[in-house]
Amino acid sequence: MQKKPRIAILGDFPIGNISATYLPRSSFYPSWLYMLHKAFSNSDDFDLHWLIVDKNCKKADIVSVENQTFHILPGTGLTIGLYTAYLYNRWQVAQCVKKIKPNLFHAWGTERFYGLCAKDFKGKSILSVQGLLKAYMQRGTVSKFERRHSIYEPSVLKKVNYITTESPWARDRVLEIEPNANIALCDYAVEPIFFSVTRNLSDEPSCLISCSNAPIKNIDLAISAFSSPELSHIKLYLAGVSAERYANLHSNIIPLGRLNREELVFHLSHCWCLIHPSLADTGPTSVKEARVAGVPVVLTTECGAKQYVEHGKSGYIIEPKDKQALIDAVLAVTGSQQTSLDMGSFDVERCRKALSRDNMFATFAALYHNVLQS
């Protein structure tokens, strides 16, 4: 009997969401990794081994769930890791890889040490881009940690065999850093809860932003726009942003703090549109969630997910620093409830198909087979 190809997948997987031994995450976790796990849960094509490095883990552990094996490994914090080239974490991964002997190594993200582990691997490797620090630094402000860590990005993109990006925008940014990269466009699925949203618009116009308060997200532009008299009649809800982050906000701007998935769905169902004014983003998940939920989106030309928004039909695509364009787009989408409903439903089935778990499985299964046979 022929052995199944063994694949090692390294990333920030929310192990607590599938194992009672670990603390589950209610918000701000890479949902696409959980969706990749679910996509392959009924497949018998591959022997999948997930590698999870956790600074709170004192002793290596193994968990088996839905035909997949999860290796939880001890590691250091990111600050210590950065100043030691992540040697301890990379050593832990290397020891685990030595034991499981994968035919293919798949790392998720360059923002931590995962890409470095793919670079270390002496075999076929895939790196899935989650963010691109070099591109972000060119367009906005990033943290001191991210600036220091960005030095690893070019060598990682050069060394791995294949790279996946979730958008043409991200693909083009990778090619600016490494023109010879082998790139496959593989978008990451949205959780099922967003496919079953029933829109029940608030009585008065309202908009939602769902992201972190990192400067690159450009929330200040939205706050400035909604502080203007032109948008004073429209509420702006800030999911992921606490009230302590901003002082003296206008009464129509309401920070919500961190939300779990059910709370986010509630606000998404009531809002008239979602806004994502980012200065740079490889593929904002909140935009994808909104589009499969049938919510129109206003986003910028520097956002990867703009392939799911048709300008003037399912939302608006504006320049990232154009305050008046943002105001005009919001006024257009919120002109009436029917306008919002019509724009939200435009092309929604294509978005749902592209961002489904089935499509993610088909895309990555084909990629794995192609790389293994190459």
Order of alpha helices (4+ residues) and beta strands (2+ residues): beta-alpha-beta-beta-beta-alpha-alpha-beta-alpha-beta-alpha-alpha-alpha-beta-alpha-beta-beta-alpha-beta-beta-alpha-beta-alpha-beta-beta-alpha-alpha-alpha-alpha
